[in-house]
């Protein structure tokens, strides 16, 4: 176990990993700004964190700096930032609680499933539905900062403002991603037997 931890934290100080660490540090900054009512500043922090998410993955591949630390903490930082923003926009904003419960339950199952698969030395990689869902969550969260303006302008699609509509489409994508991930994991375990 000690060797695994040592390996995980070796070679941490690469550009992509530093961007991931910055993104994790931006999570409490976002929350503080949001709770202080500085919504535009909170939105800017969220957008900056989302940009580091795109940039660190690109740089890790481009500079050949893919590390165990990045494999673990990059998706963790993404999920924590999105869940933090969703919780803020649910309890103190326009997003429906049911959507957050579904997403939080899905993420918990994905983490538990990932730990189970890793204990059997199996890695199941993310799929296009999951990547599309991540982009959808970011977009719907950005739009949620403009929810009141959508209501004022009567911008309603199928009985919902664009942020809420996109959120539900994205929740559906996330559930599909989990189903595809689970099917891949089961197939891999079955083939090993």
C-alpha positions in Angstrom: 0.0 0.0 0.0 2.8 2.4 0.9 4.4 1.7 -2.5 1.2 2.5 -4.3 0.8 5.8 -2.4 4.5 6.7 -3.1 4.0 5.9 -6.8 0.8 8.0 -6.9 2.5 11.1 -5.5 5.7 10.7 -7.5 6.2 13.1 -10.4 3.3 15.3 -9.2 4.7 18.7 -10.3 3.9 18.6 -14.0 2.0 21.4 -15.7 -1.2 19.3 -16.1 -1.1 18.2 -12.4 -0.5 21.8 -11.2 -3.6 22.8 -13.2 -5.6 20.0 -11.6 -4.4 21.2 -8.1 -5.3 24.8 -9.0 -8.8 23.5 -10.0 -9.2 21.8 -6.7 -8.2 24.9 -4.8 -10.7 26.9 -6.8 -13.6 24.8 -5.4 -13.7 26.5 -2.0 -13.1 29.9 -3.7 -16.2 29.3 -5.8 -18.3 28.3 -2.8 -17.2 31.4 -0.7 -17.9 33.8 -3.6 -21.3 32.1 -4.3 -22.4 32.3 -0.6 -21.2 35.9 -0.4 -23.6 36.7 -3.2 -20.8 37.5 -5.7 -22.4 35.4 -8.4 -20.5 36.9 -11.4 -17.2 36.4 -9.6 -18.3 32.8 -8.7 -19.2 32.3 -12.4 -15.8 33.5 -13.5 -14.1 31.1 -11.1 -16.2 28.2 -12.4 -15.4 29.1 -16.0 -11.7 29.3 -15.1 -11.8 25.9 -13.5 -13.6 24.5 -16.5 -10.9 25.8 -18.8 -8.2 24.2 -16.7 -10.1 21.0 -17.0 -9.8 21.1 -20.8 -6.3 22.4 -20.8 -4.7 19.9 -18.4 -5.9 16.9 -20.3 -4.7 18.3 -23.6 -1.3 19.2 -22.1 -0.9 15.8 -20.4 -1.2 14.1 -23.8 0.7 16.8 -25.8 3.7 16.9 -23.3 3.5 13.1 -22.5 2.9 14.0 -18.9 0.2 11.5 -18.0 0.7 10.4 -14.4 -1.1 8.2 -11.9 -1.8 11.4 -9.8 -3.5 13.0 -12.9 -5.5 9.9 -13.7 -7.0 9.9 -10.2 -7.2 13.6 -9.3 -8.2 15.1 -12.6 -11.6 13.4 -12.8 -12.0 13.9 -9.0 -11.5 17.6 -9.3 -14.0 17.8 -12.2 -16.6 15.9 -10.3 -16.1 17.9 -7.1 -16.3 21.3 -8.9 -19.5 20.3 -10.8 -21.2 18.8 -7.7 -20.3 21.9 -5.6 -21.7 24.2 -8.2 -24.8 22.0 -8.5 -25.4 21.9 -4.8 -25.0 25.7 -4.6 -27.4 26.2 -7.6 -29.9 23.8 -6.1 -30.2 25.0 -2.5 -29.6 28.7 -3.3 -30.5 28.8 -7.0 -32.8 27.4 -9.7 -31.7 23.8 -10.2 -34.1 21.0 -9.1 -33.0 18.9 -6.1 -34.0 15.6 -7.9 -31.3 16.2 -10.5 -28.6 16.7 -7.9 -29.7 13.5 -6.0 -29.5 11.5 -9.3 -26.1 12.9 -10.2 -24.7 12.4 -6.7 -26.0 8.8 -6.5 -24.5 8.1 -9.9 -21.2 9.5 -9.0 -21.1 7.5 -5.7 -21.9 4.3 -7.6 -19.2 5.2 -10.2 -16.6 5.7 -7.4 -17.5 2.5 -5.7 -17.5 0.6 -9.0 -14.2 2.1 -9.9 -12.7 1.0 -6.6 -14.1 -2.5 -7.0 -12.7 -2.8 -10.5 -9.3 -1.4 -9.5 -9.2 -4.1 -6.7 -9.4 -6.6 -9.5 -6.7 -4.7 -11.5 -9.2 -3.7 -14.2 -9.5 -0.2 -15.5 -12.6 0.8 -17.4 -12.1 4.0 -19.3 -14.6 6.8 -19.6 -16.9 6.8 -22.6 -18.2 9.5 -25.0 -21.5 9.7 -23.1 -19.6 10.5 -19.9 -17.5 13.2 -21.7 -20.6 14.7 -23.3 -22.3 14.7 -19.9 -19.4 16.5 -18.3 -19.6 19.2 -21.0 -23.4 19.4 -20.6 -23.1 19.8 -16.8 -20.6 22.7 -17.2 -22.8 24.4 -19.9 -26.1 24.0 -17.9 -24.4 25.3 -14.7 -23.1 28.3 -16.6 -26.6 28.9 -18.0 -28.1 28.6 -14.5 -26.4 31.8 -13.5 -28.7 33.5 -16.1 -31.9 31.7 -15.0 -33.7 34.8 -13.8 -33.0 36.5 -17.1 -34.4 33.6 -19.0 -37.6 33.9 -16.9 -37.7 37.7 -17.4 -37.4 37.3 -21.2 -39.9 34.4 -21.2 -37.2 32.1 -22.8 -39.0 28.8 -22.2 -38.5 25.6 -24.2 -40.9 22.7 -23.5 -42.0 24.3 -20.3 -38.4 24.8 -19.0 -35.8 27.5 -19.1 -32.7 26.5 -21.3 -30.5 25.8 -18.2 -33.0 23.4 -16.7 -33.7 21.7 -20.0 -30.0 21.2 -20.7 -29.5 19.9 -17.2 -32.2 17.2 -17.6 -30.7 16.2 -21.0 -27.3 16.0 -19.3 -28.6 13.9 -16.4 -30.0 11.4 -19.0 -26.5 11.3 -20.7 -24.9 10.7 -17.3 -27.2 7.8 -16.6 -26.5 6.3 -20.1 -22.7 6.8 -19.4 -23.0 4.8 -16.2 -25.0 2.0 -17.9 -22.3 1.8 -20.7 -19.5 1.9 -18.1 -21.2 -0.9 -16.1 -21.8 -3.0 -19.2 -18.1 -2.6 -20.1 -17.0 -3.6 -16.5 -19.2 -6.7 -16.5 -18.0 -7.7 -19.9 -14.4 -7.3 -18.8 -14.9 -9.3 -15.6 -16.8 -12.0 -17.5 -14.1 -12.4 -20.1 -11.5 -12.7 -17.4 -13.3 -15.7 -16.0 
